[in-house]
Amino acid sequence: MPYPNSRISAFVIIFLICLTAVPVSVSSSETRAYEIKAAFLYNFVKFVEWPESLMKQSRGIITVGIMGTGDFGNSFDVIAGRSVKDMKLSVRYFEKAEDIRACHLLFVSDSEKNRLRDILESVRGYPVLTVGDAEDFSTLGGIIRFYTENNKVRFEINISAASKADLKISAKLLEVAKIAK
């Protein structure tokens, strides 16, 4: 046992992430699925490193942007004001792609699939962690894509897209993700 503490830490982190992968029953509403996704977004922030220069400019705030329509309710608002890495999360809703570069993390709803290519293009080269649930999200250059498997919300990570956005994703998060090809 050369690294018992790192094994325990990895187990605890994986366990906590798995807790957010709550089964989504067929009868559950779209709102419940978005509540689960909001919990994932909160946890993603813990395991992603943005460029130091950007974080210094952020003045203690990590902006989570939401684009699209859906039965969100206040699903994403529950993470607003919570602290991660000594920073407060702020949630903003956007309609125009031009405004989203101010985000650290951008969730793009499946309702935006017709504009997805343009949305992702507008943040290409910027340190924005893009997250979405459209089937072709990763192949179009999105970083994290939600999908459902065995009635549970899961996620895949496009490592190449993260690298191009100058984001470092923790190995602990990569261990529990499917890697996009």
C-alpha positions in Angstrom: 0.0 0.0 0.0 2.3 2.8 -1.2 -0.4 5.5 -1.2 -3.2 4.6 1.2 -4.4 8.2 1.7 -4.7 8.8 -2.0 -6.7 5.7 -2.5 -9.0 6.7 0.3 -9.3 10.2 -1.1 -10.1 8.9 -4.6 -12.7 6.5 -3.1 -14.4 9.3 -1.2 -14.5 11.6 -4.2 -15.9 8.9 -6.5 -18.4 8.0 -3.8 -19.6 11.6 -3.6 -19.8 12.0 -7.3 -21.8 8.7 -7.6 -24.2 10.1 -5.0 -25.2 12.7 -7.5 -25.8 10.0 -10.1 -29.2 9.3 -8.6 -31.5 7.1 -10.7 -33.9 9.0 -12.9 -37.1 7.1 -13.0 -39.3 7.1 -16.1 -42.0 9.0 -14.2 -39.6 11.7 -13.0 -40.0 15.2 -14.4 -37.6 17.1 -16.6 -37.1 19.3 -13.6 -35.7 16.5 -11.5 -33.2 15.7 -14.2 -32.1 19.3 -14.2 -31.7 19.2 -10.4 -29.3 16.3 -10.8 -27.4 18.1 -13.6 -27.1 21.2 -11.3 -25.5 19.0 -8.7 -23.1 17.7 -11.3 -22.2 21.3 -12.4 -21.4 22.2 -8.7 -19.2 19.1 -8.5 -17.5 19.7 -11.8 -16.2 23.1 -10.6 -14.4 21.3 -7.7 -12.4 19.2 -10.2 -11.5 21.7 -12.9 -8.7 24.2 -12.9 -9.1 27.5 -14.8 -6.1 29.6 -15.8 -4.7 31.5 -12.8 -4.9 34.8 -14.6 -8.7 34.4 -15.2 -9.3 33.4 -11.6 -7.5 36.5 -10.3 -9.8 38.6 -12.5 -12.9 36.8 -11.2 -13.0 38.7 -7.9 -14.1 35.6 -6.0 -16.9 34.6 -8.3 -17.3 31.7 -10.6 -20.0 32.4 -13.2 -22.2 29.5 -14.3 -24.1 30.4 -17.4 -27.3 28.7 -18.6 -28.4 28.8 -22.2 -31.6 27.3 -23.5 -35.1 26.6 -22.4 -36.6 23.7 -20.5 -38.4 22.9 -17.4 -35.5 24.2 -15.3 -37.7 25.8 -12.6 -35.1 27.0 -10.1 -33.0 23.8 -10.5 -29.8 25.7 -11.3 -30.5 28.5 -8.8 -29.9 26.2 -5.9 -26.1 26.3 -6.6 -26.0 30.1 -6.7 -24.2 31.5 -3.7 -22.5 28.2 -2.8 -18.8 28.2 -2.2 -16.3 26.2 -4.1 -12.5 26.7 -3.9 -13.0 29.8 -1.8 -15.1 31.3 -4.6 -18.9 31.9 -4.8 -21.0 30.5 -7.6 -23.1 33.0 -9.6 -25.8 31.7 -12.0 -26.8 33.7 -15.0 -29.2 32.9 -17.8 -28.2 33.9 -21.4 -30.1 34.2 -24.6 -27.4 35.5 -26.9 -24.2 33.6 -27.7 -22.2 36.9 -27.7 -22.7 37.3 -23.9 -21.5 33.9 -22.8 -17.7 34.5 -22.8 -18.0 35.9 -19.3 -18.8 32.5 -17.9 -16.4 30.0 -16.3 -18.9 27.2 -16.9 -21.6 27.2 -19.5 -24.5 24.7 -19.6 -26.2 24.5 -23.0 -29.7 22.8 -22.9 -30.7 20.4 -25.6 -33.2 23.0 -26.7 -30.3 24.9 -28.3 -29.2 22.0 -30.6 -30.0 24.0 -33.7 -27.6 26.8 -32.5 -25.1 24.5 -30.7 -22.4 24.8 -33.3 -22.5 28.6 -33.2 -22.6 28.7 -29.4 -19.6 26.4 -29.1 -17.8 28.4 -31.8 -18.3 31.6 -29.8 -16.4 30.3 -26.8 -13.7 28.3 -28.7 -10.3 29.4 -27.5 -11.7 30.8 -24.2 -11.4 29.1 -20.8 -15.1 28.2 -20.6 -16.1 24.7 -19.4 -18.9 23.8 -21.7 -21.5 21.3 -20.6 -24.5 20.1 -22.5 -26.9 17.3 -23.1 -27.2 17.2 -26.9 -26.2 13.9 -28.4 -23.5 15.5 -30.6 -22.2 17.9 -27.9 -18.8 16.3 -27.6 -18.3 15.7 -31.3 -19.0 19.4 -31.9 -16.3 20.5 -29.4 -18.2 20.6 -26.1 -16.2 19.5 -23.1 -18.7 17.6 -20.9 -21.8 15.8 -22.2 -24.6 14.4 -20.1 -26.2 11.2 -21.2 -28.6 8.7 -19.6 -27.5 5.1 -19.0 -29.5 2.5 -17.1 -31.9 5.3 -16.0 -29.0 7.3 -14.4 -27.5 10.6 -15.5 -23.9 10.0 -16.5 -21.2 12.2 -18.3 -18.5 12.0 -20.8 -15.5 14.3 -21.1 -13.8 15.5 -24.3 -10.2 15.8 -23.1 -9.1 17.5 -26.3 -11.7 20.2 -26.1 -10.8 20.9 -22.4 -7.1 21.2 -23.4 -7.9 23.6 -26.2 -9.9 25.7 -23.7 -6.8 25.8 -21.4 -8.7 23.9 -18.7 -7.2 21.2 -16.5 -9.5 18.4 -15.5 -8.6 16.4 -12.4 -7.6 12.8 -12.9 -10.2 12.0 -10.1 -13.0 13.3 -12.3 -11.6 11.6 -15.4 -11.6 8.3 -13.5 -15.4 8.4 -13.1 -16.2 9.7 -16.6 -16.6 8.1 -19.9 -13.9 9.6 -22.2 -15.3 11.0 -25.5 -13.6 9.6 -28.7 
